[in-house]
Amino acid sequence: MGFNIYDFSGMTHNMHLWFMERMSPTATTIVEWTVIGVSYMLFVALFGLFLVYAERKVCAAFQQRLGPMRVGLWGLLQTIADFVKLLMKELIMPKSADKFLYNLAPFIVMIATFLAMAVLPFAKGLQTLDFDIGIFYVTAVSSVGVIGILLAGWSSNNKYSLIGAMRSGAQILSYELSVSLSLVTIIILAGSMQLSVIVESQRDSWFLFKGHIPSLIAFVIFLIAGTAETNRGPFDLAEAESELTAGFHTEYSGIKFAFFFLAEYINMFIVAAMATTVFLGGWMPLHFGSIESFNHVMDFIPPLVWFFMKVCGVIFLIMWFKWTFPRLRVDQILTLEWKYLLPINLVNILLMCLVVLTKFHL
Amino acid sequence: MTLNDIMFYLFAGSILTFSLLTVTSRRILRSAVYLLFVLVSTAGIYFMLNYNFLAAVQLTVYAGGIIVLIIFSILLTSHVSEKAVVAPVKQQIFSALAVAAGAVLTILTIFKFAFSPSVSPAVEANVKNVGRALVSYNRDGFALPFEVISILLLAAMVGAIVLAKKEKNPENIEKQTKL
């Protein structure tokens, strides 16, 4: 099996042939499903643990502390220990809850997260599904996740949970508009919704630079709305701990709580990965016009490293928001979306149409 | 039986089961969740047919839009312990008859219709094609449905504003300022 860190399409193709030689087509499909499923689950678990660790360290840095230091070197094993603790905790079932919906809710949140991850291009040839409507698919499946939050809040039969769920519902429904419209701005520039085509057309220059000012505005709006979509600070009033104990997941414990927690972090990864793919060139290396030597050096860094470097950069930015800005009130959140972001977005789309029609872009 | 068949029967089975559960459940939020499963399984069948665009529309509009609105309104109005009252027997019999008649009519129509496989090549769903289809008024254009739907939306919005707008009664304003 040939292994090339710059192009995975040969490797996946060889793996497919290797399976096909030894098994029936049906068995091959089932084995490949299992391999892909297990690798996604492993990725979610490991990257989720890494993100929790990173969040604690970033938070500590902003507050002039060290963060976790005792378990393992620089506290590297802290989140693994926390996870083992969560796995072994008792699952407490509220007596007057709607048991079916209470148990279902974490899974709906988790399934929506996994569905959205299926189309992300990690590197050349390292993409599970490549729909011709890739961007639309991501916005479609991520809109299902909020149902899990609403169900969790209602079925817990707890006032705090219910208020948290309703806040989060109003917030996510509103900000979905801004997320989709800022992506539409880039779809106009790219002329395609297929994620692999979008990445490929950013070979010379990223869409953030290609589309001039409208791209930049769309990127900023996408970051703000994406942060709100994931229920993270400063938009975290669905789980505002000082007023609602823990919001919609107050009544959850053990591994079911961990599902919500993990889904929130992986959703942050998805927002960062979408920002990377759509605005920052995905796994494409950084290229500057005609500086040949610089471009050549950049080409040596493998695409997977580029992708994760960009994603981690955006994630750091989102964490930075959380630990610098104070939490918004519910009316301020809705005002920000409906009176500022939405009109700006609509005007921005017109601006982008002008740029594309006059061929002003690079 | 190929994997495709198995997947189809899985989706079809879950659509049938959850449709039944939607109308038989006595807890209103559970009904809404069963309806969500029906709609998501339908999207699954569209994905199987490689009709990705409609599948994604099904997920955004029905699962992400309508179901969320239904759940939201249930959240605001009802409580976990509430259960719907069982309908009287007479009502049950008549609704069963109506449903059976509807089912027979639908099934007969489906069997009577001569389905012919499409021979024209698939159109790529890129932005250009979707945009062209939306504004063109030819045979494959959607200009008329697009405009009709926008009028419907406008009417719905005007209605919502009329319902939500408070009366500009000087007494009411005085009361509010006192509060």
Interface residues (C-beta under 8 A of the other chain):
Chain A: T26 T29 I30 S96 A97 D98 F100 L101 L104 F131 D132 I133 F136 Y137 T139 A140 V141 S143 V144 V146 I147 L150 L151 G153 W154 S155 N157 L162 A165 M166 G169 L173 E176 I187 I188 A190 G191 S192 M193 Q194
Chain B: T2 L3 R27 L29 R30 V33 L36 V40 N52 F53 A56 V57 L59 T60 A63 G64 G65 I67 V68 I71 F72 I74 L75 L76 V80 S81 E124 A125 N126 V127 K128
